[in-house]
């Protein structure tokens, strides 16, 4: 190395030594990573609490009367939103939803048929068909929804062509809901019931579907068809007769509550 090269080398070393120490550290990534942990934890805790509230409200609805459920939500309407948020989360896991099948059924029939959707939730049925739909539930979060006890609706007698219960026979007094459907239906009007299959599993505490259908028929309906093809829910189709076919007291089977397990 000649003298000029040696001098340049010494100058470079001096410049490097005089530079501020600005090496990249791992503090930023570490901070970012540590801050993401609490966020993820809080999200999980919120989801867990939300799921717990949903299960509590769900169990309440299955084990009380329609009138009790109405008062329950009147005291705190926010519980209704909480329930339906959890309900929609549960429904999102189903490969197929019964409301879509009912929509298709209505589209395959005349759009002039007037429908009563008992336990409408977010009124999805009314939004998905051209028919005139009376959406009925315990709380009205939409101006089109009629808030009432489903056993005591303001609908006129013999004014409805199709009555729908889509996963909504929840109260301990559910027969009163079907009686109300019979009252508002026209002669030869349709009654469509979609329910979770486990509620009709007689081998595991559920009601026998044929015994249930017999009770509905004794109220004044004719059984048209039963669809057991889906793994999660069943669909029952009835038509209203002109009069109640039985003067005897109807023996309704107990429908097994659909209680979601804790995760």
C-alpha positions, 0 to 999 in steps of 0.5 A: 500500500502506498502512502496516498492509499494509507492516508485515504484509509486512515481518513475513512476510518476517522469518518466512520468513527465520527458517525453517530451510531444509527444501527437498526434495532429490533425494538420496533418489531418487538413493540409491534408484536407485543402490542398485537398480543393484547389486541388479539387477546381482547378480541378473543375475550370479547368474542367469548363474552358475546358467545356467552351472552348469546347462549344465555339469551338463547336458553332464556327464549327456549325456556320461557313463554312468548309473553315473558320473552316480550317483557324480557326484551322490553326491559332491555332491547339491546339484548335482542341485538346481542342475540341476533348478532350471535344467531347470525354468527351461528347461521354463518357456519351452516352450509345451507340456511332454511330461509333460502329454501323458503324464499325459493318456495315463495318464488316458485309460487305466486308473488301475490301470496301474502306472507306472515313471517313469525319470528322474522329476526332481521326480516330477511325473508321480506327483503328477499321476495316480491311478496307482501310480507308481514314481518313479526318479532318480539322487537322491531329494529326495522320500521317494517317489523311488527313487535308483538307476542307471536301468539297475539298478532294484530293481523286480521283473521283469514287474511294471510296466504302463507305463515312461516316459522323459520327456526322460531318455535322457541317458547314453551307455549309454541302451540299458541303461535301455531294456533295464531297462524291458523287464525290468520291464515285463509282457508287452504293457506300454507303453513311452513315450518323449518326447525333444527333437526335435533329438536325432532330426534326422538332417540335423543329427547326430541319430539317425534316429527310424526307426532308433532305433525299429527298435533298440527293436523288436529289443530286444523291443518293437512300435512302436505309434505316433510323434508328430512333431506338436510342434515341440520334442519327439517321442513314441514309443509301444511295447508289449513282446513276450513275448521278444526278437525278435532274437538278434543284437547290436542296433546302437543309433544315437547320440543327439545330446546336447541341449546348451544354448547360452550366452546 
